[in-house]
Amino acid sequence: MEHDCETVPGEAGGDRDASATGARRIALLGNPNTGKTTLFNRLCGVRAKTSNFPGTTQTARVGHTRIGDAVVELIDLPGIYSLELAQSEASVCRDVLAGEAAPSGEEVAPPDAVCVVLDATNLARNLVLAGEVLRRRLPTVVVANMVDLAHARALHIDTDALSDALGCDVVASDARRGVGVDAIRSALGAARVPNRTPPGDVAGLERWADQVYARVASSDSADSSHAHDPLTDRLDSVLTNPVLGLIVFAAVMTGLFWVIFRLATVPMDLLELTFAHAGGFLKGVLPEGLIGDLISDGVVAGVGSTLVFVPQIALLFFLLSLLEDTGYLARAAFLMDRVLRPFGLPGHAFMPLLSSHACALPGIMSARGIPDRRQRLATILVAPFMTCSARIPVYVVLTTMLFYGRPGMAALAFSGCYALGLAAGLMSALIARRTILRGKPRAMVLELPSFKVPSLRTALLSAYDRSMVFVKKAGTVILAISIVLWWLGSFPKVEATQQVADLRARAGAAATPEDTAALVDRADRLEASQAVSRSYAGRMGRAVQPVFAPLGYDWRLSIGVMTSFAAREVFVATMAVVTLGEEGEEMSSETLAERFSQVTRDDGETPVFTAAAAWSLLVYYVLAMQCLPTLAVTAREAGGWRWAGVQFAWMTGVAYGAAFVAYRVALMVGA
């Protein structure tokens, strides 16, 4: 790989001393998997925010820490192997060091100091990046991290000799345990411009790194430059094996999602219950009218629909951080690269796609780890094809209707939904990589990190950070559009029909309390159904019904499709209200399926849910982009609403076409 390592000594930062200038801003830089972010968390903790670099999808964490009497800003830059690579991450790092870029909301200026974090167990390779930084003539401190792992391998680093070779202060640390953090603070407070300049060309820089390593490292093993851990070698022989590795991968991922589905369900249910009670409480204490309905049914419901995803996002990223910290995720990416490569995706894409089976939101957010921009965008665009948990209620009801009393066939159809979504996603990725995202695929350059005990602190901070990003960024958009959807479903306010009035009159004259309750219940359900059908959303359903008629949908099903754009899982509740006059939350899937099958269209004879229409709906919901939160997160992660529009148009087009085919085939075979 060719590099263009041409720098002018003194140009970026001059001969400055951080202590003299007040060290207002410090940049953290290092190879991936060096413990750089762990060190950042040790220095800043939760006093940090995640910001994008304007015009890019690259992010950095920005935090503050105290060095001496001064509060200093730290920027945790993306992990890179070289400043000179043709990658967006390397470009961002170059621009930050040159004072030409900064995270959103930050002043664009060169950092007052740079902290280069090196992996003490892989020092020779890490020194190449350190040499590139030293040539930029900025006040620099080098941290030799993971010295505990180096010592465990009988590898010893002479930090004094390394400091002399680099011409700057060098501190040994174990960031996971907090060892050496105070010494790092002191060194950063007195950071100085290096008094040595490494060679400028790539070959010379690599030879220089080897020479420095030979001077500062010693080992009890025969070959100090390759002090491998025998246990690591044995584990890698299993974890990267095409057969055994896949078995281990399947077991690990099954365990991961079992934990997510088992544990995240509890807080999600509690959140749903809390916001349901909050909405009911506010409706009871607020005066009747527009404001009360807006707050209880619009704002509270909108906030609840956003926050209900937080437990899944937090738990997923907590577990992923633990797996990444152990070093396993790099092995899994290496293993899956040969599977995904034919579809134009790298091995890095396996985790976003796998995560999307729980929820597309964290899946799309985790695509940040894909180095190549085109591959990252392709992964983001196709991630929602994976079957998320929000589709499950729709699948359950429709497969139960299609195979009532035949659970085996229903289970087979249910599994087929997962397979169809996966196939559609992979084929869409292949098409995107050969059309709008055409480009030479980048070979996956991956360095297998050392195995180590994960940091709970880092995992917790990662989960907190990603959750807050979702709540603050995506949540505001979701809340705004949720209010719009509430308005469409609630207005215009119309008087109850004579049929409803007659039922209420009969309830008042009923002979027994039981008869009264039954008649009131019927009146309430009829009034709710009529209110939805005559609302703006209902009118939209009737207006767009000709569009969905080729798929076998009447106006009621069209309303369900339109309103479930806010979130797929509301389809069942919407259809229960429109067809049965009640939300149906307490009904089993079998009961709902049975009652749905008895609902007829306006002619009083044709079922709303014919078998052909049910097949069409099932295929449509497997493939369609029926999720507002996902579009909001796509717009954020992909760099604009243009990509969210492409995603919506493509998925909707594929879903419509496939549902049309499913409907016609079902009619042909007599469904």
Protein Blocks (a to p, Z undefined) as FASTA:
>chain_A
ZZdddddehklnopadfklnopabccddddehklmmmmmmmmnmmmbcddddehiabdcd
dddddehjbccddddddddfbfkbccfklmmmmmmmnopaccehiacdddfbdcddddfk
lmmmmmmmmmmmmmnopacddddehklmmmmnopacdfklmmmmnopacddddfknopok
lmmmmmmmmgccdfbdcdfbfklmmmmmmmmmmmmgccfbfblmlcccfklmmmmmmmmg
mklmmmmmmmmmmmmmmmmmmmmmmmmmmmmmmmmmmmmmmmmmpccdjklmmmmmmmmm
mmmmmmmmmmmmmmmmmmmmmmmmnommmmmmmmmmmmmmmnopafklmmmmmmmmmomk
lmmmmmmmpmblklmmmmmmmmmmpccfklmmmmmmmmmmmmgoilmlmmmmmmmmmmmm
mmmmmmmmmmmmmmmmgccdddddddddddddddfklmmmmmmmmmmmmmmmmmmmmmmm
mmmmmmmmmpccddddfklmmmmmmmmmpfbfklmmmmmmmmmmmmmmmmmmmmmklmmm
mmmmmmmmmnopafklmmmmmmmmmpmklmmmmmmmmmnopahlmpcfklmmmmmmmpcc
fkomacfbafklmmmmmmmmmmmccbfklmmmmmmmnopaklmmmmmmmmmmmmmmmmmm
mmmmmmmnoZZ
